[in-house]
Amino acid sequence: MGKPMTIIQGLPKNGAFTRRDAHRLKARLATGGTAKEGVIMLQGDHRNRIKDELVKMGFAEDHIEIY
């Protein structure tokens, strides 16, 4: 069975933007992960913290959906 991943979608497909945000999230959540083509994939289940972290980074809270 695979390990859980937290996937963040709907980001701009600008590679530098996505990589910068992925780096910040990985540091704040103390986890590994990767980013490409507007998608950030973080190792582990971070659903309980990811919304707060994205809001701190400047993303609009009403545009963030957690599943």
VENHU-V95997 format. One record per pair of residues at least 24 apart in sequence whose C-alpha atoms are under 10 Angstrom apart, sorted by the first residue. I is the first residue (numbers start at 1). J is the second residue. If there is no record, write none. Layout:
# VENHU-V95997
i=I j=J
i=I j=J
This chain:
# VENHU-V95997
i=3 j=43
i=3 j=44
i=3 j=45
i=4 j=42
i=4 j=43
i=4 j=44
i=4 j=45
i=4 j=46
i=5 j=33
i=5 j=40
i=5 j=41
i=5 j=42
i=5 j=43
i=5 j=44
i=5 j=45
i=5 j=46
i=5 j=47
i=6 j=33
i=6 j=40
i=6 j=41
i=6 j=42
i=6 j=43
i=6 j=44
i=6 j=45
i=6 j=46
i=6 j=47
i=6 j=50
i=6 j=66
i=6 j=67
i=7 j=33
i=7 j=34
i=7 j=35
i=7 j=39
i=7 j=40
i=7 j=41
i=7 j=42
i=7 j=43
i=7 j=44
i=7 j=45
i=7 j=46
i=7 j=47
i=7 j=66
i=7 j=67
i=8 j=35
i=8 j=38
i=8 j=39
i=8 j=40
i=8 j=41
i=8 j=42
i=8 j=50
i=8 j=54
i=8 j=64
i=8 j=65
i=8 j=66
i=9 j=37
i=9 j=38
i=9 j=39
i=9 j=40
i=9 j=41
i=9 j=64
i=10 j=37
i=10 j=38
i=10 j=39
i=10 j=40
i=10 j=63
i=10 j=64
i=11 j=37
i=11 j=38
i=11 j=39
i=11 j=40
i=12 j=37
i=12 j=38
i=12 j=39
i=13 j=37
i=13 j=38
i=13 j=39
i=14 j=38
i=15 j=39
i=21 j=54
i=21 j=57
i=24 j=53
i=24 j=54
i=24 j=57
i=25 j=50
i=25 j=53
i=25 j=54
i=25 j=57
i=28 j=53
i=29 j=53
